[in-house]
Amino acid sequence: EQLWFHTDRFSSFASVNRFSECRYFRMSSIDSIPKPIVLFWPGNLRVRDNSCLQYVWEKFRKDDIAYVYLENKLPALSNNLSDAAIQNLAKNINLNGGSLLRFSGSDYESALNDALDALTKKNENLAVVYTTSFVEPIRTICNTVTTTLGKRNIKAVQCLGGGTANEYNFNSRTKVFNNKFAKSAINHFNSSSQPINEVTSNDEGGEDLAFHYVREYILLGESAFSSKYVEKYIQQLGRSDDHLQSLRRLMTNGGRSSILSRVQANHFFQGEVLSGLLSPLMELGCISPRQLLQIKRGVLQQQPFNCRLRNEAIRKAWHLHLASLESTSAVNTTSWTYSYRYWRGFVQRDAFMADDTQFDPKKAAIVCIHGFGGSINQFTGMAALLRKDFNVFALDSLGFGHSEKPPVSYNQYLWRDQVVEFIDSVIVPQYIAATGGEQQIKVIVAGNSIGGFTATSVAAELAERHDHIATCQGLVLFNPSGKIDSSLSDLPPEAVATPYNGPAPELLRVFGKTVFSLLQPRIQRTCEWLYPARPDHVVRSGLAENIYRDSCDPGAADVIASGGKLPKPRSLNQLLAQYRGPVLLCQGALDPLNDVRSRAEAFGRIRSGISLDLLELGHCPMDEGPDLVAASLLQWATGQGLLTTGGSKD
């Protein structure tokens, strides 16, 4: 019930139960324990505003505290800033009179056992202090540590990481945060009198780098900060060549007027470069949302309505709170198992469904990608009918669903890369763990509307990686968007990098918010128009309510704003020339957005290997008629030899 609470078109914290910053388990004799051990891992790599350190420093002598960093030989995070952050943590602990000890193992349980064996004596009375998180992979690490300590009958102190939504009081009408725990913070930044260039070197990482970015943002201002760090931001967000090119096209202000040039020196949104640089550091736990609100509070008070630092804290805290609500809810064995994890430092929601919730490495994986304004929820009915024959995965694209909605320049390459890395970092490791990497991993990519274009782009990208263990064996499209134009040759690289010369990003933001204000009151009517065969499904399934809730998240309007500066897309013809595998076009023939039958015929003429199934459904057939779509998909998959279980008998 708390998850769906909203007022004034903005998600509200009003119904959130407050609780103290630290939760103690078996702590009746904690004050008498001679030696606490403080654990660190990616997600808690800071000294300032650290709940664990604040707690132990209040209760114990610093000479009695052991500081331990646990690491897995297989890294927990694919974050290129992690090594520098760990080194910076060790330096800052050393400055506070301690020493960081590092223990490595084949997994976190073995690393923790090695640390405990080395630091404790038999039957010694001690406690282990560590932060908790609801975001993967840190959540799994915490669960492993809790279980290991329970086996050894060792007391545990779990501290909530600084910056959860529960630490704030949020008023949805004035949109002002009041910090409940401000007096407990170590506000190093405000007391610093060092010149800006002496705060930290650009080569340093971790906590010092995060504070360096914040300090420069406040002192330089939005425009100068964005100009100085835009290339570093592009390298952080864009990893593929075409995504990098699509971002670099926004680096100059083109022919913009002098007035707007003084406000913004390029075509990125205000706060975009700051968010892109800080988010990976927040993922590592180098700085918390709470600390952003405490830094230079006088500056925030002078800019109460347009402070990007405050916006960053609000958005991050809210999505961490969503993760805590859904992660602590009971698992329904007949529906999705949800997870939250970081991608590029931003919180992403994904889901898994299989027979009895058990992953089966013998089955192929289906990855479901929703369309504009949609979410994982639109695949629930179809996934329930396919889970006996497939491992079904889905994710909320960045900017939609329960995933974070940062102020980035969204485009087709960002969403494609998000799905490709989800396959590589989440799906592939599960198959390798179960099979030892001895068999090829069959992946089917399925998408609806804009998600259909994304799915086609993912299939084309996977087809280019001939030596990869995961291969795209099938592509399923539900009323996909994208151009069908056989006259177009392959999109040259320079077309992706053509400099943008359209409206200023902040004007696009105003446009996006205006469109949002017009669309939100019409969500139910619009959905019923797009679901002409079964309009009652919109209310019965909670579709309209889900879309409305998602649209109330901080930053949601930036997705529409980004639509005004998209790079030129490749045609479906070009993408399907790269991916030569089987395709199922499962088309809702009643879709009111276009002439479905003529488009389906044009799609079938692109090349051989494309199967067409016209169903008397609307724009989202997999949600409106999951029974019809699942039957069509199973029949097609059987014909393509993609089923290992002989197909569903239900």
Secondary structure by P-SEA (a helix, b strand, c coil): cccccccccccccccbbbbcccccccccccccccbbbbbbccccccccccaaaaaaaaccccccbbbbbbbbccccccccaaaaaaaaaaaaaaaacbbbbbbbcccaaaaaaaaaaacccccccbbbbbccccccaaaaaaaaaaaaaaaabbbbbbbccccccccccccccccbbbbcccccccccccccccccccccccccccaaaaaaaaaaaaaacaaaaaaacaaaaaaaccccaaaaaaaaaacccccccaaaaaacccccccaaaaaaaaaaaaaaccccaaaaaacaaaaaaacccccaaaaaaaaaaaaaaaaaaaaaccccccccbbbbbbcccbbbbbbcccccccccccbbbbbbbbccccccccaaaaaaaaccccbbbbbbcccccccccccccccaaaaaaaaaaaaacccaaaaaaaccccbbbbbbbbbccaaaaaaaaaaaaaaacccccccccbbbbcccccccccccccccccccccccccccaaaaaaaaaaaaaaaaaaaaaaaaaaaccccccccccaaaaaaaaaaacccccccccccccccccccaaaaaaacccbbbbcccccccccaaaaaaaaaaaccccbbbbbcccccccccccaaaaaaaaaaaaaaacccccccccc
